[in-house]
Amino acid sequence: MTPALPLAVLGLVDAAFSGFRAFAGRDARIRKRRANTHAALRGLAVGVVLLLVPALAAVLRLLTAADPARAYATLAAGGLGYLLPLAIYAAAVLLSLAAYFLLPFRASTLAMVIGLGPLTLLRPVAIAAACLAAFLNGGGWTSLTVGAAAGAAMLSVEPVVHCRWYRQVHTQREHATAKT
C-alpha cells in the first residue's frame, strides 16, 4: 500500500482547518457559514500549493535514484511511519470534533477547551513524531527530509492565510478599540 493518498488527504483536510483557524474569531456575525467556508477554501488552496514542495521532492528523488524500486520502497516505508502518528492525532481531533458537535452546549464547550484547543497546540509535536517515525520505520534521511518539508508546509498554512487575508481584520479591530 502506498501511503501517499492518505497522507495527501490528511494534509489537505488539515490545510482547510488551518484556513478556518486563521479566520476564527475575526467576525462577530452569528451566521458566518459562508465566511467559514471561504476561509477553509483559502487554507485548502494554500495547502495545495505548499504541499507541492514535498511531493516534488519525493518525485525528484524517484527520478534521480539509481534504483527507483528501492527508492520507492524506502519512501513508502517512511510514508507509512509518517502516517501512523498523524492518524492517531487525526483520530483524537475527530473524536473532539464529534464531541463538540454532538454534545449539549456546556459539554461541547468543554470538549473544545480540553480537546481541540490543546490538540491545536500539539500539531507541531505530532508532525515531529511523524518525521521521527518516518526515519525510524526505514525511510531514512530521504523520508525524513520529505516529511520535514511536508510538516513545514502544513505548519505554514495558517500563518500564510492569516497574513494574506486576515491581518487587516485584526488591525481594523485594534484601531476601533483604540478610538473608544
Disulfide bonds with the S-S distance in Angstrom:
none
